[in-house]
Amino acid sequence: DVQLQASGGGSVQGGGSLRLSCAASGFAFEDNTIGWFRQAPGKEREGVSLIDGSVGTTYYSDSVKGRFTSSIDIAKNTTYLQMNNLKPEDTAVYYCGAAYYGLGDLGFSAIMTIADDPEHGSWGQGTQVTVSS
């Protein structure tokens, strides 16, 4: 069975840091695209970062660029989201999602759609991140 296990959420004050992890079982990150997404109360799920497991190419939303860094450890089949200089507006449930394709020209919307299809992708459970001012 394919599983994505997200962890690392918590509560921090503004300006603080957290590192989220997403460990996969049942498939390898290599040759696939892993994304981090978040959903705040009353808002739609939005993309945060994408990483191509094969070449390590990363892509970030404008709201987190320069503060968040996505990385991947192929040996551990785990991806990480290092979040620095956190702001209250970063408060959300964070999800990792996988698309069983290389990143190419795919964007956040495409990755979310692919991850919704169990034959072509998968989602992990969410982890709560709360940032206080």
C-alpha positions in Angstrom: 0.0 0.0 0.0 1.1 3.5 -0.8 1.3 5.8 2.2 2.6 9.3 2.9 3.2 10.1 6.6 3.6 13.8 7.4 4.9 15.0 10.7 6.7 17.9 12.4 3.9 20.4 12.8 3.5 22.4 16.0 3.0 25.8 17.5 5.6 28.5 17.3 5.8 32.3 17.7 6.2 34.5 14.7 9.7 34.5 13.4 10.3 30.9 14.5 11.0 27.8 12.5 9.6 24.3 12.0 10.7 21.4 9.8 8.0 19.2 8.4 8.8 15.7 7.2 6.9 13.4 4.7 7.9 9.8 4.6 6.7 7.5 1.9 6.1 3.8 1.8 5.0 1.7 -1.1 6.6 3.8 -3.8 9.9 5.7 -4.3 10.2 9.5 -4.4 12.7 9.2 -7.2 11.1 9.9 -10.6 8.1 11.4 -8.9 7.0 14.9 -7.8 6.3 15.7 -4.1 4.4 18.8 -3.1 3.6 20.5 0.1 0.2 22.2 0.4 -1.7 23.9 3.1 -5.2 24.7 4.0 -6.2 27.4 6.5 -9.7 27.4 8.0 -12.3 28.7 5.6 -9.8 28.7 2.7 -9.0 26.5 -0.2 -6.0 24.2 -0.2 -3.0 26.1 -1.8 0.4 25.0 -3.0 3.5 25.8 -1.0 6.3 23.9 -2.7 7.0 21.3 -5.3 10.1 19.2 -5.6 11.1 16.8 -8.4 12.4 13.6 -6.8 14.6 12.8 -9.8 16.6 16.0 -10.3 15.7 18.0 -7.2 14.1 20.9 -9.0 12.1 23.0 -6.6 9.3 25.5 -7.0 7.7 27.7 -4.3 4.7 29.9 -4.0 5.4 33.6 -3.8 4.1 33.7 -0.3 6.9 31.4 1.1 9.7 32.0 -1.4 12.9 32.9 0.5 11.5 31.5 3.8 10.7 27.9 3.1 13.0 25.3 1.6 12.0 21.9 0.3 14.5 19.0 0.2 14.5 15.3 -0.4 16.5 12.4 1.0 16.2 9.6 -1.6 17.8 7.1 0.7 15.2 7.7 3.4 12.4 8.2 0.9 11.5 11.3 2.9 11.0 14.9 1.9 11.3 17.9 4.2 9.9 21.4 4.3 12.1 23.7 6.4 10.0 26.7 7.3 11.9 29.8 8.6 10.7 33.2 9.7 7.2 31.9 10.1 4.3 34.3 10.1 0.8 34.0 11.6 -0.6 33.8 8.0 1.3 30.5 7.6 -1.0 28.9 10.1 -2.7 26.0 8.4 -2.9 22.3 8.1 0.0 21.2 5.9 -0.3 18.2 3.6 2.3 16.4 1.5 1.1 15.0 -1.8 2.7 13.0 -4.5 2.2 12.8 -8.2 3.8 9.7 -9.9 5.3 11.9 -12.6 8.3 14.1 -13.0 7.6 17.8 -12.3 8.2 19.1 -15.8 5.8 22.0 -16.4 3.3 20.8 -13.9 2.1 23.4 -11.4 0.3 23.3 -8.0 -3.1 22.8 -9.5 -2.1 20.0 -11.7 -0.2 18.2 -8.9 -3.3 18.5 -6.6 -5.5 17.0 -9.3 -3.1 14.2 -10.0 -2.7 13.4 -6.3 -6.5 13.1 -6.0 -6.4 10.1 -8.3 -5.1 7.0 -6.3 -3.8 5.5 -9.5 -1.6 8.5 -10.3 -0.8 10.0 -6.9 -1.5 10.1 -3.2 -1.9 12.4 -0.2 -0.6 12.2 3.3 -2.5 13.1 6.4 -2.2 16.7 7.5 -0.1 18.2 10.2 -1.1 21.4 12.0 1.1 24.4 12.0 0.1 27.3 14.2 2.0 30.5 14.3 1.2 33.1 16.9 2.0 36.8 16.7 
